[in-house]
Amino acid sequence: MKWPALQTFRPPALLFLSSFALLAPLREALSEESRLAVIRTPADFTLTMQDGKAFRLADLRGKVVVVSFIFTTCNGTCPATTQRMSQLSRKLVGDHLTDKVHLLSITLDPARDKPTALREYMRLYEVDAKHWTFLTGSQKQIDKVLSDWGMWVRPGARGQLDHPSRVFLLDVRGRVREIYNLDFFRPKWVLDDVRLLLKEAAE
Amino acid sequence: MTAIRYRYALLSAVPVLVVGLLGVALAPAETCLSPFVKHLDRPEKYLYVFCVDADAKDNDFLAVIDVDANSSTYGKLLHQLDLGCAGNETHHFGFTDDRTHIWGCSLFSNRVFIIDVAGDPARPKLVKTFDSSAKTGLTGPHSPYALPGRMLISYLGGKDGGLPAGLAEYDNDGTFIRKFAFPKDAPYGYDVAINPKLNRMVTSSFTPPPNYRKPLARMDLKQFGDKLLVWDFRARKVLATLKTGLAPLECRWSLKENANHGYCNCALENTIWIWEGADENRYTARKLCDTGKLPADLSQSPDGRFVFVSCFVSDEIQQWDVSDLKNPRLVSTAKPGVQPNMLHLTGDGKRMYVTNSLLSTMDRSEDFWVRLLRVSPDGMKIDPKFKVDLTKFKTGPARGHDMLLY
């Protein structure tokens, strides 16, 4: 279905509305009940990495993926989200899981977050680029991804961007199995969920 | 980036990070909402009231009331959103986590209405209506409750209005994800409340559709629940079944810092009960206080110091100081009119909007309204300037039930 709701807020090339019309959700039943239900299967995308190279989501099939949506000049929830991602990243290193789990952070503000800005942001958070990739793209590309993932962005107060704070957990088949807000995005809990998905994939 | 620029950027990021973290922790709460719902960052401008056409002949609707204190039309009806069908018993509301859409549940028709309020808050649009029984087999959808990127609905009944009732989860677009039936020894459903910090969910129990569709005098009191369930939320597993008074309804986790307890109004025992966690998995419940007759809705102050309860039959709203959980103290009462029911307290805890319809089978007055109470630690005062009359619509009187603010 379409969500025409937020289009009236739309400034040129900034806002994209959450729409699941293009989502084509595939709700494949699990062979057995899991506490992590299959919520939806977002469409594949190709965006640009922090080093300027192309990145395709489908290339991560076979890995568990954690996806955040942030922008580098955010002074709202994004710094906390990225800090938690950083904590999770360190736990993955400590638990030798970096070859099985990948982190993605997709910008909500591609006009400002060019690869250079992403690289500077990554330095602030000491990001290990081997298992944590930052992504940008054209406004049209980002709008499409936001739409497919049920996300949106619109102008907020004091030059900031308003957006939902959600982090997505994908299983090895690219299906969304959990959506966290900051209350639930605790590295230990996410790691538990990651291990469950890896165990499920191994069975 | 040079080393100096890098150090500068790092230093400048620290306050941003701190502000970000504090902003998350200190955001004011509208205390009755799911904790996952995005908070308003300004005083409210619009009040949405879910309205039942009183004689069930015309379509039910959502009323938009101007509550912008600086507006020339303050306290006036701005818009009616026709829901396109009648006889729904439109009842409880819930925002999606991003506060862009309202889900409204209907106790008689099982319909769920998804309403866009972000596009034009003054003129919401109905974007989807679906039969929430079709894929779940559950009936009597009651509380729509936001999860991150999804909605959870608690149901009052199971298949064909029987038991057990249960819970169902949906994508924000209304696509069904999964459901859970309540256990056989506690099969009734009503409300749901989640405490994310504790990873705990509490559900309560009322009565299934065939019983609540009868007039109050003919309802079978043996068909009401008297239990709360405490769940491990992430696992969606019941940890404890707690006996309470009859018909435990609204569930509110305490908003006190680090609290591991919450409150529930037992409508047919005229009491408020408290559930308390001694550790991660051990929960108990006990009566907290006696209230007026038929406590119908429950709210609390943002700091968790006060609990407010509407007493539908004794026509009053009570404000309880629960600072001392062993000795709760009745601070004030207000009588805004006959059969007060739903309470909606603003994020700053200063304004409480009140409606006065419970169910078409339980209402005893046809004087329907929305009132405003000014709330402080010293008590509640009725605002004499704010009274929205819900009896003068073109289609006649309407029973206003749940409310949300934007």
Interface residues (C-beta under 8 A of the other chain):
Chain A: M1 K2 W3 P4 A5 L6 Q7 T8 F9 S18 F20 L23 P25 R27 R35 A37 V38 I39 R40 C74 N75 G76 T77 C78 P79 A80 Q83 E120 R123 L124 G150 W152 A157 P164 R166 F168 I179 Y180 N181 L182 D183 F184 W189
Chain B: M1 Y6 A9 L10 A13 V16 L17 V19 G20 L21 G23 V24 P35 F36 K38 D41 D97 D98 T100 H101 D116 V117 A118 G119 D120 K125 V127 K128 L147 P148 G149 R150 E169 D171 N172 D173 G174 T175 I177 R178 P196 K197 N199 R234 A235 R236
